[in-house]
Amino acid sequence: MTQARVEFVGGPAHGATIDRPRKATVNVPTPSLGQFTYTLRRCRGAGGDLVEVLAPAGRDIDRAWLAARGLRN
């Protein structure tokens, strides 16, 4: 069984993917910001399928990114 991959949306790690984290919060070390915090979010596709992404904590997921992929928050 393969581990699900989760994409970072926004912030310094935008576009990177990692194996689905066990915790809902992930801290990413950055040279200029120190630790940048992401939270695991769930979105829905047009067919109702569940998609998980890591987005900057305390911010909405980028609407343009969601629209380009046919997702809703």
CHARMM internal coordinates of N, CA and C (Angstrom, degrees):
IC EDIT
DIST 1 N 1 CA 1.4483
DIST 1 CA 1 C 1.5250
ANGL 1 N 1 CA 1 C 108.42
DIST 1 C 2 N 1.3275
ANGL 1 CA 1 C 2 N 116.91
DIHE 1 N 1 CA 1 C 2 N 130.85
DIST 2 N 2 CA 1.4585
ANGL 1 C 2 N 2 CA 119.99
DIHE 1 CA 1 C 2 N 2 CA 179.67
DIST 2 CA 2 C 1.5173
ANGL 2 N 2 CA 2 C 111.00
DIHE 1 C 2 N 2 CA 2 C -90.91
DIST 2 C 3 N 1.3118
ANGL 2 CA 2 C 3 N 114.61
DIHE 2 N 2 CA 2 C 3 N 148.54
DIST 3 N 3 CA 1.4540
ANGL 2 C 3 N 3 CA 121.82
DIHE 2 CA 2 C 3 N 3 CA 178.78
DIST 3 CA 3 C 1.5294
ANGL 3 N 3 CA 3 C 108.84
DIHE 2 C 3 N 3 CA 3 C -75.92
DIST 3 C 4 N 1.3208
ANGL 3 CA 3 C 4 N 117.82
DIHE 3 N 3 CA 3 C 4 N 139.17
DIST 4 N 4 CA 1.4642
ANGL 3 C 4 N 4 CA 121.74
DIHE 3 CA 3 C 4 N 4 CA 177.24
DIST 4 CA 4 C 1.5223
ANGL 4 N 4 CA 4 C 109.59
DIHE 3 C 4 N 4 CA 4 C -68.27
DIST 4 C 5 N 1.3448
ANGL 4 CA 4 C 5 N 115.82
DIHE 4 N 4 CA 4 C 5 N 143.21
DIST 5 N 5 CA 1.4643
ANGL 4 C 5 N 5 CA 121.80
DIHE 4 CA 4 C 5 N 5 CA 177.24
DIST 5 CA 5 C 1.5283
ANGL 5 N 5 CA 5 C 108.48
DIHE 4 C 5 N 5 CA 5 C -100.13
DIST 5 C 6 N 1.3236
ANGL 5 CA 5 C 6 N 115.77
DIHE 5 N 5 CA 5 C 6 N 143.80
DIST 6 N 6 CA 1.4594
ANGL 5 C 6 N 6 CA 122.10
DIHE 5 CA 5 C 6 N 6 CA 179.87
DIST 6 CA 6 C 1.5242
ANGL 6 N 6 CA 6 C 107.78
DIHE 5 C 6 N 6 CA 6 C -124.81
DIST 6 C 7 N 1.3377
ANGL 6 CA 6 C 7 N 116.83
DIHE 6 N 6 CA 6 C 7 N 135.92
DIST 7 N 7 CA 1.4613
ANGL 6 C 7 N 7 CA 122.16
DIHE 6 CA 6 C 7 N 7 CA -178.26
DIST 7 CA 7 C 1.5266
ANGL 7 N 7 CA 7 C 111.02
DIHE 6 C 7 N 7 CA 7 C -97.73
DIST 7 C 8 N 1.3364
ANGL 7 CA 7 C 8 N 115.84
DIHE 7 N 7 CA 7 C 8 N 142.04
DIST 8 N 8 CA 1.4568
ANGL 7 C 8 N 8 CA 121.78
DIHE 7 CA 7 C 8 N 8 CA 172.83
DIST 8 CA 8 C 1.5235
ANGL 8 N 8 CA 8 C 107.99
DIHE 7 C 8 N 8 CA 8 C -81.49
DIST 8 C 9 N 1.3386
ANGL 8 CA 8 C 9 N 116.90
DIHE 8 N 8 CA 8 C 9 N 133.52
DIST 9 N 9 CA 1.4599
ANGL 8 C 9 N 9 CA 122.67
DIHE 8 CA 8 C 9 N 9 CA 179.80
DIST 9 CA 9 C 1.5167
ANGL 9 N 9 CA 9 C 107.95
DIHE 8 C 9 N 9 CA 9 C -123.08
DIST 9 C 10 N 1.3361
ANGL 9 CA 9 C 10 N 116.90
DIHE 9 N 9 CA 9 C 10 N 109.07
DIST 10 N 10 CA 1.4626
ANGL 9 C 10 N 10 CA 121.69
DIHE 9 CA 9 C 10 N 10 CA -178.99
DIST 10 CA 10 C 1.5144
ANGL 10 N 10 CA 10 C 111.76
DIHE 9 C 10 N 10 CA 10 C 90.35
DIST 10 C 11 N 1.3233
ANGL 10 CA 10 C 11 N 115.67
DIHE 10 N 10 CA 10 C 11 N 169.62
DIST 11 N 11 CA 1.4543
ANGL 10 C 11 N 11 CA 121.61
DIHE 10 CA 10 C 11 N 11 CA 178.87
DIST 11 CA 11 C 1.5150
ANGL 11 N 11 CA 11 C 113.12
DIHE 10 C 11 N 11 CA 11 C 70.28
DIST 11 C 12 N 1.3293
ANGL 11 CA 11 C 12 N 116.92
DIHE 11 N 11 CA 11 C 12 N -172.07
DIST 12 N 12 CA 1.4613
ANGL 11 C 12 N 12 CA 120.86
DIHE 11 CA 11 C 12 N 12 CA -174.36
DIST 12 CA 12 C 1.5282
ANGL 12 N 12 CA 12 C 115.24
DIHE 11 C 12 N 12 CA 12 C -68.54
DIST 12 C 13 N 1.3178
ANGL 12 CA 12 C 13 N 119.08
DIHE 12 N 12 CA 12 C 13 N -20.93
DIST 13 N 13 CA 1.4671
ANGL 12 C 13 N 13 CA 121.76
DIHE 12 CA 12 C 13 N 13 CA -178.86
DIST 13 CA 13 C 1.5305
ANGL 13 N 13 CA 13 C 112.26
DIHE 12 C 13 N 13 CA 13 C -99.40
DIST 13 C 14 N 1.3353
ANGL 13 CA 13 C 14 N 118.48
DIHE 13 N 13 CA 13 C 14 N 13.02
DIST 14 N 14 CA 1.4666
ANGL 13 C 14 N 14 CA 123.14
DIHE 13 CA 13 C 14 N 14 CA -176.09
DIST 14 CA 14 C 1.5332
ANGL 14 N 14 CA 14 C 111.39
DIHE 13 C 14 N 14 CA 14 C -48.00
DIST 14 C 15 N 1.3259
ANGL 14 CA 14 C 15 N 115.01
DIHE 14 N 14 CA 14 C 15 N 130.14
DIST 15 N 15 CA 1.4618
ANGL 14 C 15 N 15 CA 121.18
DIHE 14 CA 14 C 15 N 15 CA 176.94
DIST 15 CA 15 C 1.5149
ANGL 15 N 15 CA 15 C 115.24
DIHE 14 C 15 N 15 CA 15 C 90.68
DIST 15 C 16 N 1.3199
ANGL 15 CA 15 C 16 N 117.43
DIHE 15 N 15 CA 15 C 16 N -18.00
DIST 16 N 16 CA 1.4688
ANGL 15 C 16 N 16 CA 120.36
DIHE 15 CA 15 C 16 N 16 CA 178.24
DIST 16 CA 16 C 1.5274
ANGL 16 N 16 CA 16 C 109.29
DIHE 15 C 16 N 16 CA 16 C -73.61
DIST 16 C 17 N 1.3241
ANGL 16 CA 16 C 17 N 116.81
DIHE 16 N 16 CA 16 C 17 N 156.34
DIST 17 N 17 CA 1.4670
ANGL 16 C 17 N 17 CA 121.17
DIHE 16 CA 16 C 17 N 17 CA 175.33
DIST 17 CA 17 C 1.5188
ANGL 17 N 17 CA 17 C 109.25
DIHE 16 C 17 N 17 CA 17 C -127.50
DIST 17 C 18 N 1.3260
ANGL 17 CA 17 C 18 N 115.25
DIHE 17 N 17 CA 17 C 18 N 151.07
DIST 18 N 18 CA 1.4631
ANGL 17 C 18 N 18 CA 122.17
DIHE 17 CA 17 C 18 N 18 CA 175.76
DIST 18 CA 18 C 1.5225
ANGL 18 N 18 CA 18 C 108.03
DIHE 17 C 18 N 18 CA 18 C -140.61
DIST 18 C 19 N 1.3302
ANGL 18 CA 18 C 19 N 116.08
DIHE 18 N 18 CA 18 C 19 N 165.95
DIST 19 N 19 CA 1.4598
ANGL 18 C 19 N 19 CA 119.37
DIHE 18 CA 18 C 19 N 19 CA 171.39
DIST 19 CA 19 C 1.5227
ANGL 19 N 19 CA 19 C 107.83
DIHE 18 C 19 N 19 CA 19 C -63.09
DIST 19 C 20 N 1.3310
ANGL 19 CA 19 C 20 N 116.67
DIHE 19 N 19 CA 19 C 20 N 146.99
DIST 20 N 20 CA 1.4662
ANGL 19 C 20 N 20 CA 120.63
DIHE 19 CA 19 C 20 N 20 CA -178.13
DIST 20 CA 20 C 1.5277
ANGL 20 N 20 CA 20 C 109.23
DIHE 19 C 20 N 20 CA 20 C -54.72
DIST 20 C 21 N 1.3490
ANGL 20 CA 20 C 21 N 116.59
DIHE 20 N 20 CA 20 C 21 N 124.24
DIST 21 N 21 CA 1.4645
ANGL 20 C 21 N 21 CA 118.93
DIHE 20 CA 20 C 21 N 21 CA -179.36
DIST 21 CA 21 C 1.5202
ANGL 21 N 21 CA 21 C 111.45
DIHE 20 C 21 N 21 CA 21 C -71.84
DIST 21 C 22 N 1.3116
ANGL 21 CA 21 C 22 N 115.58
DIHE 21 N 21 CA 21 C 22 N 155.20
DIST 22 N 22 CA 1.4670
ANGL 21 C 22 N 22 CA 120.90
DIHE 21 CA 21 C 22 N 22 CA 177.56
DIST 22 CA 22 C 1.5229
ANGL 22 N 22 CA 22 C 111.33
DIHE 21 C 22 N 22 CA 22 C -77.22
DIST 22 C 23 N 1.3191
ANGL 22 CA 22 C 23 N 116.56
DIHE 22 N 22 CA 22 C 23 N -28.54
DIST 23 N 23 CA 1.4612
ANGL 22 C 23 N 23 CA 121.41
DIHE 22 CA 22 C 23 N 23 CA 179.51
DIST 23 CA 23 C 1.5197
ANGL 23 N 23 CA 23 C 109.81
DIHE 22 C 23 N 23 CA 23 C -102.31
DIST 23 C 24 N 1.3388
ANGL 23 CA 23 C 24 N 116.89
DIHE 23 N 23 CA 23 C 24 N 159.76
DIST 24 N 24 CA 1.4631
ANGL 23 C 24 N 24 CA 121.75
DIHE 23 CA 23 C 24 N 24 CA -178.48
DIST 24 CA 24 C 1.5232
ANGL 24 N 24 CA 24 C 112.72
DIHE 23 C 24 N 24 CA 24 C -80.60
DIST 24 C 25 N 1.3233
ANGL 24 CA 24 C 25 N 118.15
DIHE 24 N 24 CA 24 C 25 N -12.86
DIST 25 N 25 CA 1.4639
ANGL 24 C 25 N 25 CA 121.97
DIHE 24 CA 24 C 25 N 25 CA -179.09
DIST 25 CA 25 C 1.5196
ANGL 25 N 25 CA 25 C 109.83
DIHE 24 C 25 N 25 CA 25 C -120.00
DIST 25 C 26 N 1.3387
ANGL 25 CA 25 C 26 N 116.07
DIHE 25 N 25 CA 25 C 26 N 133.99
DIST 26 N 26 CA 1.4595
ANGL 25 C 26 N 26 CA 122.31
DIHE 25 CA 25 C 26 N 26 CA 179.06
DIST 26 CA 26 C 1.5239
ANGL 26 N 26 CA 26 C 107.96
DIHE 25 C 26 N 26 CA 26 C -127.41
DIST 26 C 27 N 1.3309
ANGL 26 CA 26 C 27 N 117.04
DIHE 26 N 26 CA 26 C 27 N 128.59
DIST 27 N 27 CA 1.4583
ANGL 26 C 27 N 27 CA 122.10
DIHE 26 CA 26 C 27 N 27 CA 175.03
DIST 27 CA 27 C 1.5194
ANGL 27 N 27 CA 27 C 108.67
DIHE 26 C 27 N 27 CA 27 C -100.55
DIST 27 C 28 N 1.3306
ANGL 27 CA 27 C 28 N 116.00
DIHE 27 N 27 CA 27 C 28 N 125.88
DIST 28 N 28 CA 1.4572
ANGL 27 C 28 N 28 CA 122.32
DIHE 27 CA 27 C 28 N 28 CA -179.27
DIST 28 CA 28 C 1.5203
ANGL 28 N 28 CA 28 C 108.23
DIHE 27 C 28 N 28 CA 28 C -108.67
DIST 28 C 29 N 1.3434
ANGL 28 CA 28 C 29 N 118.39
DIHE 28 N 28 CA 28 C 29 N 121.27
DIST 29 N 29 CA 1.4636
ANGL 28 C 29 N 29 CA 119.43
DIHE 28 CA 28 C 29 N 29 CA 177.80
DIST 29 CA 29 C 1.5252
ANGL 29 N 29 CA 29 C 111.08
DIHE 28 C 29 N 29 CA 29 C -72.26
DIST 29 C 30 N 1.3188
ANGL 29 CA 29 C 30 N 116.59
DIHE 29 N 29 CA 29 C 30 N 135.41
DIST 30 N 30 CA 1.4638
ANGL 29 C 30 N 30 CA 121.68
DIHE 29 CA 29 C 30 N 30 CA 177.10
DIST 30 CA 30 C 1.5206
ANGL 30 N 30 CA 30 C 108.60
DIHE 29 C 30 N 30 CA 30 C -132.16
DIST 30 C 31 N 1.3287
ANGL 30 CA 30 C 31 N 117.84
DIHE 30 N 30 CA 30 C 31 N 147.66
DIST 31 N 31 CA 1.4626
ANGL 30 C 31 N 31 CA 120.05
DIHE 30 CA 30 C 31 N 31 CA -178.83
DIST 31 CA 31 C 1.5294
ANGL 31 N 31 CA 31 C 113.33
DIHE 30 C 31 N 31 CA 31 C -64.09
DIST 31 C 32 N 1.3329
ANGL 31 CA 31 C 32 N 117.57
DIHE 31 N 31 CA 31 C 32 N -38.93
DIST 32 N 32 CA 1.4641
ANGL 31 C 32 N 32 CA 119.60
DIHE 31 CA 31 C 32 N 32 CA -174.68
DIST 32 CA 32 C 1.5286
ANGL 32 N 32 CA 32 C 114.36
DIHE 31 C 32 N 32 CA 32 C -92.42
DIST 32 C 33 N 1.3294
ANGL 32 CA 32 C 33 N 117.81
DIHE 32 N 32 CA 32 C 33 N -27.39
DIST 33 N 33 CA 1.4629
ANGL 32 C 33 N 33 CA 120.96
DIHE 32 CA 32 C 33 N 33 CA -175.13
DIST 33 CA 33 C 1.5222
ANGL 33 N 33 CA 33 C 114.30
DIHE 32 C 33 N 33 CA 33 C -106.24
DIST 33 C 34 N 1.2943
ANGL 33 CA 33 C 34 N 118.47
DIHE 33 N 33 CA 33 C 34 N -4.63
DIST 34 N 34 CA 1.4698
ANGL 33 C 34 N 34 CA 120.50
DIHE 33 CA 33 C 34 N 34 CA -172.41
DIST 34 CA 34 C 1.5223
ANGL 34 N 34 CA 34 C 108.60
DIHE 33 C 34 N 34 CA 34 C 75.63
DIST 34 C 35 N 1.3101
ANGL 34 CA 34 C 35 N 117.75
DIHE 34 N 34 CA 34 C 35 N -119.00
DIST 35 N 35 CA 1.4639
ANGL 34 C 35 N 35 CA 122.36
DIHE 34 CA 34 C 35 N 35 CA 177.85
DIST 35 CA 35 C 1.5285
ANGL 35 N 35 CA 35 C 109.25
DIHE 34 C 35 N 35 CA 35 C -96.28
DIST 35 C 36 N 1.3345
ANGL 35 CA 35 C 36 N 117.04
DIHE 35 N 35 CA 35 C 36 N 131.97
DIST 36 N 36 CA 1.4609
ANGL 35 C 36 N 36 CA 122.36
DIHE 35 CA 35 C 36 N 36 CA 175.06
DIST 36 CA 36 C 1.5190
ANGL 36 N 36 CA 36 C 106.78
DIHE 35 C 36 N 36 CA 36 C -113.75
DIST 36 C 37 N 1.3340
ANGL 36 CA 36 C 37 N 117.51
DIHE 36 N 36 CA 36 C 37 N 126.02
DIST 37 N 37 CA 1.4616
ANGL 36 C 37 N 37 CA 122.13
DIHE 36 CA 36 C 37 N 37 CA -173.18
DIST 37 CA 37 C 1.5225
ANGL 37 N 37 CA 37 C 111.87
DIHE 36 C 37 N 37 CA 37 C -97.78
DIST 37 C 38 N 1.3284
ANGL 37 CA 37 C 38 N 114.83
DIHE 37 N 37 CA 37 C 38 N 130.89
DIST 38 N 38 CA 1.4629
ANGL 37 C 38 N 38 CA 123.55
DIHE 37 CA 37 C 38 N 38 CA 175.16
DIST 38 CA 38 C 1.5243
ANGL 38 N 38 CA 38 C 108.30
DIHE 37 C 38 N 38 CA 38 C -117.61
DIST 38 C 39 N 1.3410
ANGL 38 CA 38 C 39 N 116.08
DIHE 38 N 38 CA 38 C 39 N 151.05
DIST 39 N 39 CA 1.4610
ANGL 38 C 39 N 39 CA 120.50
DIHE 38 CA 38 C 39 N 39 CA 173.42
DIST 39 CA 39 C 1.5248
ANGL 39 N 39 CA 39 C 109.43
DIHE 38 C 39 N 39 CA 39 C -122.81
DIST 39 C 40 N 1.3110
ANGL 39 CA 39 C 40 N 115.61
DIHE 39 N 39 CA 39 C 40 N 147.60
DIST 40 N 40 CA 1.4638
ANGL 39 C 40 N 40 CA 122.18
DIHE 39 CA 39 C 40 N 40 CA 179.21
DIST 40 CA 40 C 1.5214
ANGL 40 N 40 CA 40 C 108.66
DIHE 39 C 40 N 40 CA 40 C -75.12
DIST 40 C 41 N 1.3294
ANGL 40 CA 40 C 41 N 116.72
DIHE 40 N 40 CA 40 C 41 N 126.01
DIST 41 N 41 CA 1.4644
ANGL 40 C 41 N 41 CA 121.87
DIHE 40 CA 40 C 41 N 41 CA -178.68
DIST 41 CA 41 C 1.5159
ANGL 41 N 41 CA 41 C 109.77
DIHE 40 C 41 N 41 CA 41 C -123.63
DIST 41 C 42 N 1.3071
ANGL 41 CA 41 C 42 N 115.44
DIHE 41 N 41 CA 41 C 42 N 152.36
DIST 42 N 42 CA 1.4654
ANGL 41 C 42 N 42 CA 121.23
DIHE 41 CA 41 C 42 N 42 CA 178.03
DIST 42 CA 42 C 1.5199
ANGL 42 N 42 CA 42 C 109.64
DIHE 41 C 42 N 42 CA 42 C -113.22
DIST 42 C 43 N 1.3206
ANGL 42 CA 42 C 43 N 115.69
DIHE 42 N 42 CA 42 C 43 N 134.94
DIST 43 N 43 CA 1.4655
ANGL 42 C 43 N 43 CA 123.61
DIHE 42 CA 42 C 43 N 43 CA 177.45
DIST 43 CA 43 C 1.5192
ANGL 43 N 43 CA 43 C 107.41
DIHE 42 C 43 N 43 CA 43 C -124.87
DIST 43 C 44 N 1.3184
ANGL 43 CA 43 C 44 N 115.73
DIHE 43 N 43 CA 43 C 44 N 165.38
DIST 44 N 44 CA 1.4649
ANGL 43 C 44 N 44 CA 121.31
DIHE 43 CA 43 C 44 N 44 CA 177.55
DIST 44 CA 44 C 1.5156
ANGL 44 N 44 CA 44 C 110.44
DIHE 43 C 44 N 44 CA 44 C -119.37
DIST 44 C 45 N 1.3166
ANGL 44 CA 44 C 45 N 115.73
DIHE 44 N 44 CA 44 C 45 N 139.68
DIST 45 N 45 CA 1.4505
ANGL 44 C 45 N 45 CA 121.56
DIHE 44 CA 44 C 45 N 45 CA 174.67
DIST 45 CA 45 C 1.5173
ANGL 45 N 45 CA 45 C 110.28
DIHE 44 C 45 N 45 CA 45 C -86.21
DIST 45 C 46 N 1.3246
ANGL 45 CA 45 C 46 N 117.02
DIHE 45 N 45 CA 45 C 46 N 176.21
DIST 46 N 46 CA 1.4617
ANGL 45 C 46 N 46 CA 122.04
DIHE 45 CA 45 C 46 N 46 CA -178.54
DIST 46 CA 46 C 1.5248
ANGL 46 N 46 CA 46 C 111.92
DIHE 45 C 46 N 46 CA 46 C -59.56
DIST 46 C 47 N 1.3252
ANGL 46 CA 46 C 47 N 116.94
DIHE 46 N 46 CA 46 C 47 N -34.06
DIST 47 N 47 CA 1.4579
ANGL 46 C 47 N 47 CA 121.24
DIHE 46 CA 46 C 47 N 47 CA 179.58
DIST 47 CA 47 C 1.5205
ANGL 47 N 47 CA 47 C 113.69
DIHE 46 C 47 N 47 CA 47 C -86.58
DIST 47 C 48 N 1.3399
ANGL 47 CA 47 C 48 N 117.18
DIHE 47 N 47 CA 47 C 48 N 4.61
DIST 48 N 48 CA 1.4580
ANGL 47 C 48 N 48 CA 121.43
DIHE 47 CA 47 C 48 N 48 CA 179.80
DIST 48 CA 48 C 1.5173
ANGL 48 N 48 CA 48 C 113.51
DIHE 47 C 48 N 48 CA 48 C 88.98
DIST 48 C 49 N 1.3543
ANGL 48 CA 48 C 49 N 117.31
DIHE 48 N 48 CA 48 C 49 N 2.57
DIST 49 N 49 CA 1.4579
ANGL 48 C 49 N 49 CA 119.79
DIHE 48 CA 48 C 49 N 49 CA -179.23
DIST 49 CA 49 C 1.5326
ANGL 49 N 49 CA 49 C 110.27
DIHE 48 C 49 N 49 CA 49 C -71.30
DIST 49 C 50 N 1.3072
ANGL 49 CA 49 C 50 N 116.01
DIHE 49 N 49 CA 49 C 50 N 147.71
DIST 50 N 50 CA 1.4555
ANGL 49 C 50 N 50 CA 123.46
DIHE 49 CA 49 C 50 N 50 CA -177.48
DIST 50 CA 50 C 1.5218
ANGL 50 N 50 CA 50 C 110.57
DIHE 49 C 50 N 50 CA 50 C -88.56
DIST 50 C 51 N 1.3389
ANGL 50 CA 50 C 51 N 116.57
DIHE 50 N 50 CA 50 C 51 N 131.83
DIST 51 N 51 CA 1.4586
ANGL 50 C 51 N 51 CA 123.04
DIHE 50 CA 50 C 51 N 51 CA 177.38
DIST 51 CA 51 C 1.5222
ANGL 51 N 51 CA 51 C 106.81
DIHE 50 C 51 N 51 CA 51 C -127.68
DIST 51 C 52 N 1.3339
ANGL 51 CA 51 C 52 N 116.73
DIHE 51 N 51 CA 51 C 52 N 128.07
DIST 52 N 52 CA 1.4571
ANGL 51 C 52 N 52 CA 120.83
DIHE 51 CA 51 C 52 N 52 CA 178.10
DIST 52 CA 52 C 1.5203
ANGL 52 N 52 CA 52 C 110.16
DIHE 51 C 52 N 52 CA 52 C -105.85
DIST 52 C 53 N 1.3403
ANGL 52 CA 52 C 53 N 115.96
DIHE 52 N 52 CA 52 C 53 N 139.03
DIST 53 N 53 CA 1.4606
ANGL 52 C 53 N 53 CA 122.62
DIHE 52 CA 52 C 53 N 53 CA 177.86
DIST 53 CA 53 C 1.5201
ANGL 53 N 53 CA 53 C 108.50
DIHE 52 C 53 N 53 CA 53 C -137.18
DIST 53 C 54 N 1.3301
ANGL 53 CA 53 C 54 N 115.68
DIHE 53 N 53 CA 53 C 54 N 161.49
DIST 54 N 54 CA 1.4593
ANGL 53 C 54 N 54 CA 121.26
DIHE 53 CA 53 C 54 N 54 CA 172.65
DIST 54 CA 54 C 1.5207
ANGL 54 N 54 CA 54 C 106.99
DIHE 53 C 54 N 54 CA 54 C -104.63
DIST 54 C 55 N 1.3302
ANGL 54 CA 54 C 55 N 117.17
DIHE 54 N 54 CA 54 C 55 N 119.53
DIST 55 N 55 CA 1.4643
ANGL 54 C 55 N 55 CA 122.72
DIHE 54 CA 54 C 55 N 55 CA -178.67
DIST 55 CA 55 C 1.5263
ANGL 55 N 55 CA 55 C 108.89
DIHE 54 C 55 N 55 CA 55 C -121.31
DIST 55 C 56 N 1.3457
ANGL 55 CA 55 C 56 N 117.01
DIHE 55 N 55 CA 55 C 56 N 155.58
DIST 56 N 56 CA 1.4616
ANGL 55 C 56 N 56 CA 119.95
DIHE 55 CA 55 C 56 N 56 CA 178.82
DIST 56 CA 56 C 1.5311
ANGL 56 N 56 CA 56 C 111.20
DIHE 55 C 56 N 56 CA 56 C -53.89
DIST 56 C 57 N 1.3084
ANGL 56 CA 56 C 57 N 115.75
DIHE 56 N 56 CA 56 C 57 N 133.42
DIST 57 N 57 CA 1.4647
ANGL 56 C 57 N 57 CA 121.69
DIHE 56 CA 56 C 57 N 57 CA -178.67
DIST 57 CA 57 C 1.5207
ANGL 57 N 57 CA 57 C 110.39
DIHE 56 C 57 N 57 CA 57 C -61.01
DIST 57 C 58 N 1.3150
ANGL 57 CA 57 C 58 N 116.63
DIHE 57 N 57 CA 57 C 58 N 136.47
DIST 58 N 58 CA 1.4504
ANGL 57 C 58 N 58 CA 122.24
DIHE 57 CA 57 C 58 N 58 CA 176.34
DIST 58 CA 58 C 1.5173
ANGL 58 N 58 CA 58 C 115.18
DIHE 57 C 58 N 58 CA 58 C 78.21
DIST 58 C 59 N 1.3240
ANGL 58 CA 58 C 59 N 118.27
DIHE 58 N 58 CA 58 C 59 N 7.13
DIST 59 N 59 CA 1.4694
ANGL 58 C 59 N 59 CA 122.06
DIHE 58 CA 58 C 59 N 59 CA 179.87
DIST 59 CA 59 C 1.5121
ANGL 59 N 59 CA 59 C 109.87
DIHE 58 C 59 N 59 CA 59 C -126.11
DIST 59 C 60 N 1.3310
ANGL 59 CA 59 C 60 N 115.92
DIHE 59 N 59 CA 59 C 60 N 154.06
DIST 60 N 60 CA 1.4605
ANGL 59 C 60 N 60 CA 120.75
DIHE 59 CA 59 C 60 N 60 CA 175.00
DIST 60 CA 60 C 1.5243
ANGL 60 N 60 CA 60 C 109.43
DIHE 59 C 60 N 60 CA 60 C -71.68
DIST 60 C 61 N 1.3188
ANGL 60 CA 60 C 61 N 115.88
DIHE 60 N 60 CA 60 C 61 N 154.75
DIST 61 N 61 CA 1.4639
ANGL 60 C 61 N 61 CA 120.68
DIHE 60 CA 60 C 61 N 61 CA 174.41
DIST 61 CA 61 C 1.5204
ANGL 61 N 61 CA 61 C 107.44
DIHE 60 C 61 N 61 CA 61 C -71.18
DIST 61 C 62 N 1.3272
ANGL 61 CA 61 C 62 N 116.81
DIHE 61 N 61 CA 61 C 62 N 140.94
DIST 62 N 62 CA 1.4555
ANGL 61 C 62 N 62 CA 123.13
DIHE 61 CA 61 C 62 N 62 CA -179.33
DIST 62 CA 62 C 1.5281
ANGL 62 N 62 CA 62 C 110.63
DIHE 61 C 62 N 62 CA 62 C -53.61
DIST 62 C 63 N 1.3395
ANGL 62 CA 62 C 63 N 116.82
DIHE 62 N 62 CA 62 C 63 N 117.69
DIST 63 N 63 CA 1.4709
ANGL 62 C 63 N 63 CA 121.29
DIHE 62 CA 62 C 63 N 63 CA -177.09
DIST 63 CA 63 C 1.5256
ANGL 63 N 63 CA 63 C 112.59
DIHE 62 C 63 N 63 CA 63 C -63.08
DIST 63 C 64 N 1.3295
ANGL 63 CA 63 C 64 N 117.42
DIHE 63 N 63 CA 63 C 64 N -36.45
DIST 64 N 64 CA 1.4739
ANGL 63 C 64 N 64 CA 120.62
DIHE 63 CA 63 C 64 N 64 CA 179.02
DIST 64 CA 64 C 1.5238
ANGL 64 N 64 CA 64 C 110.32
DIHE 63 C 64 N 64 CA 64 C -65.06
DIST 64 C 65 N 1.3296
ANGL 64 CA 64 C 65 N 117.46
DIHE 64 N 64 CA 64 C 65 N -38.87
DIST 65 N 65 CA 1.4612
ANGL 64 C 65 N 65 CA 122.07
DIHE 64 CA 64 C 65 N 65 CA 178.62
DIST 65 CA 65 C 1.5247
ANGL 65 N 65 CA 65 C 109.60
DIHE 64 C 65 N 65 CA 65 C -64.52
DIST 65 C 66 N 1.3398
ANGL 65 CA 65 C 66 N 117.00
DIHE 65 N 65 CA 65 C 66 N -44.55
DIST 66 N 66 CA 1.4539
ANGL 65 C 66 N 66 CA 120.93
DIHE 65 CA 65 C 66 N 66 CA 179.04
DIST 66 CA 66 C 1.5328
ANGL 66 N 66 CA 66 C 111.00
DIHE 65 C 66 N 66 CA 66 C -62.12
DIST 66 C 67 N 1.3283
ANGL 66 CA 66 C 67 N 116.87
DIHE 66 N 66 CA 66 C 67 N -46.95
DIST 67 N 67 CA 1.4695
ANGL 66 C 67 N 67 CA 121.21
DIHE 66 CA 66 C 67 N 67 CA -178.11
DIST 67 CA 67 C 1.5279
ANGL 67 N 67 CA 67 C 111.80
DIHE 66 C 67 N 67 CA 67 C -62.55
DIST 67 C 68 N 1.3277
ANGL 67 CA 67 C 68 N 116.69
DIHE 67 N 67 CA 67 C 68 N -39.60
DIST 68 N 68 CA 1.4614
ANGL 67 C 68 N 68 CA 120.76
DIHE 67 CA 67 C 68 N 68 CA -179.12
DIST 68 CA 68 C 1.5306
ANGL 68 N 68 CA 68 C 111.58
DIHE 67 C 68 N 68 CA 68 C -64.13
DIST 68 C 69 N 1.3042
ANGL 68 CA 68 C 69 N 117.49
DIHE 68 N 68 CA 68 C 69 N -24.91
DIST 69 N 69 CA 1.4661
ANGL 68 C 69 N 69 CA 122.32
DIHE 68 CA 68 C 69 N 69 CA -178.53
DIST 69 CA 69 C 1.5278
ANGL 69 N 69 CA 69 C 112.69
DIHE 68 C 69 N 69 CA 69 C -105.26
DIST 69 C 70 N 1.3309
ANGL 69 CA 69 C 70 N 116.97
DIHE 69 N 69 CA 69 C 70 N 3.26
DIST 70 N 70 CA 1.4722
ANGL 69 C 70 N 70 CA 120.50
DIHE 69 CA 69 C 70 N 70 CA 178.66
DIST 70 CA 70 C 1.5082
ANGL 70 N 70 CA 70 C 112.85
DIHE 69 C 70 N 70 CA 70 C 68.89
DIST 70 C 71 N 1.3383
ANGL 70 CA 70 C 71 N 117.36
DIHE 70 N 70 CA 70 C 71 N 33.82
DIST 71 N 71 CA 1.4644
ANGL 70 C 71 N 71 CA 121.95
DIHE 70 CA 70 C 71 N 71 CA -178.34
DIST 71 CA 71 C 1.5186
ANGL 71 N 71 CA 71 C 110.61
DIHE 70 C 71 N 71 CA 71 C -110.48
DIST 71 C 72 N 1.3251
ANGL 71 CA 71 C 72 N 115.15
DIHE 71 N 71 CA 71 C 72 N 158.76
DIST 72 N 72 CA 1.4601
ANGL 71 C 72 N 72 CA 120.25
DIHE 71 CA 71 C 72 N 72 CA 171.64
DIST 72 CA 72 C 1.5195
ANGL 72 N 72 CA 72 C 108.45
DIHE 71 C 72 N 72 CA 72 C -130.02
DIST 72 C 73 N 1.3096
ANGL 72 CA 72 C 73 N 115.16
DIHE 72 N 72 CA 72 C 73 N 151.27
DIST 73 N 73 CA 1.4681
ANGL 72 C 73 N 73 CA 121.30
DIHE 72 CA 72 C 73 N 73 CA -175.17
DIST 73 CA 73 C 1.5033
ANGL 73 N 73 CA 73 C 110.74
DIHE 72 C 73 N 73 CA 73 C -87.58
END
COOR INIT
IC SEED 1 N 1 CA 1 C
IC BUILD
